[in-house]
Amino acid sequence: MPEETNAKRREISEIGKMATIAGLFENSGYENREIIKLPATVDSKEAVWASAQKTQLEGIDFDLVYTPLNHLGYKAALSAIGELYAKLFRPWSLTITLGLSKRFFFEDVEKIWKGIMAAAKEYGIKEISLDLNPSITGLCISISAQGYACKDRKTPQLSKSDIIFITGNLGAAYMGLHVLEREKAVFVSKTSKQPDLTPYKFILAEYLSPYIRKSMFDVMENEGITPTSGYFITKGLAASVKQLAADHNVGVKIYMEKIPIAKQTFDMADEINMDPVTAALNGGDDYKFMFTVPVGQFEKLSKELPDMDVIGHLCDSDNGTTLITPEGGSVEIRAQGW
């Protein structure tokens, strides 16, 4: 929740909306843009533009009992930026609207803003637009990211023989959420001491502080590794697989033993008696990417991006979306999606 402090906290209603926004932009290196301008270095006739819209709702997408506000701002920005990277667009600008209830002071908004600014600078955002609105239901963060790509870029035609690869381990963020929810219950009940969270450092970071390794996209571009499709995994692998199948009218086969799952995820899943594969398929908040590439690029992919995991391949749509077990069995992939 918004942090309590003995220092005097400034109410936004007293400061005023315009003064609050001006205070946030002060010394940020950005100006508040009502209209986002196209980059002078990219001819609009030679570029194609795209945008991605994400909305984060308090109590649904995040819980302020255990989510630091600066981490929340950073993660919210990445939720939109990541969608652009998935389609190989370079991020250029962010359009942000914050819905704030009366319990949020300027100092709280400043923390959220610092997280957004950190993401903007790390991922090369050039222009930003910000608006503030009142809310009666808590905090709402709406972020739209705009990006561009060369209009004449050559994208291979998707084929039913394409392979599928993942850019990192899955399920850890969901396990981190389980730890936080458990500790929230302890905190609220106050029936026991706060346990040592050191053993859960990795999975907590995966949930609270995700990141995008943007250098990977430079490697792909420089080495001619061009995906035929891409998806940003935020609602679990299953949801992305289902979306891929629907978008391109293809079948998908994912091999269970190929899904990258970290040891810490296995450990936490064992602790709470959960199947780690279920966490990877339906957990969400992984902030990893799923790409399809022509099978002929497999060797180059293995050489230039050896830490990527090939987890399956496309097939005829009649095969549906299936998970292949180590024993050779086939299970239909289902996505909870809500």
QUICORPE-V33947 format. One line per field, one symbol per residue. ss: DSSP state (H for helix, E for strand, L for the rest). burial: # if it has 24 or more other ideal C-beta (glycine too) atoms within 12 Angstrom, else .. Layout:
ss=???
burial=???
This chain:
ss=LLLLLLLLLLEHHHHLHHHHHHHHHLLLLLLELLLLLLLLLLLLLLEEEEEEEEEEEELLLELLLLLLHHHHHHHHHHHHHHHHHHLLLEEEEEEEEEEELLLLEHHHHHHHHHHHHHHHHHLLLLEEEEEEEELLLLLEEEEEEEEEEELLLLLLLLLLLLEEEELLLLLHHHHHHHHHHHHHHHHHHLLLLLLLLHHHHHHHHHHHLLLLLLHHHHHHHHLLLLLLEEEEELLLHHHHHHHHHHHHLLEEEEEHHHLLLLHHHHHHHHHLLLLHHHHHHHLLLLLEEEEEELHHHHHHHHHHLLLLEEEEEEELHHHLEEEELLLLLEEELLLLLL
burial=.#.........#.......##..##....#.#...#...........#####.#.#.#..####.####################################..#################..##########.....############........#.#####################.##................#.###########.#.##..#....#####################..#.#######.#####.###.##....#####################..#...#...#..########....#####........#.#...
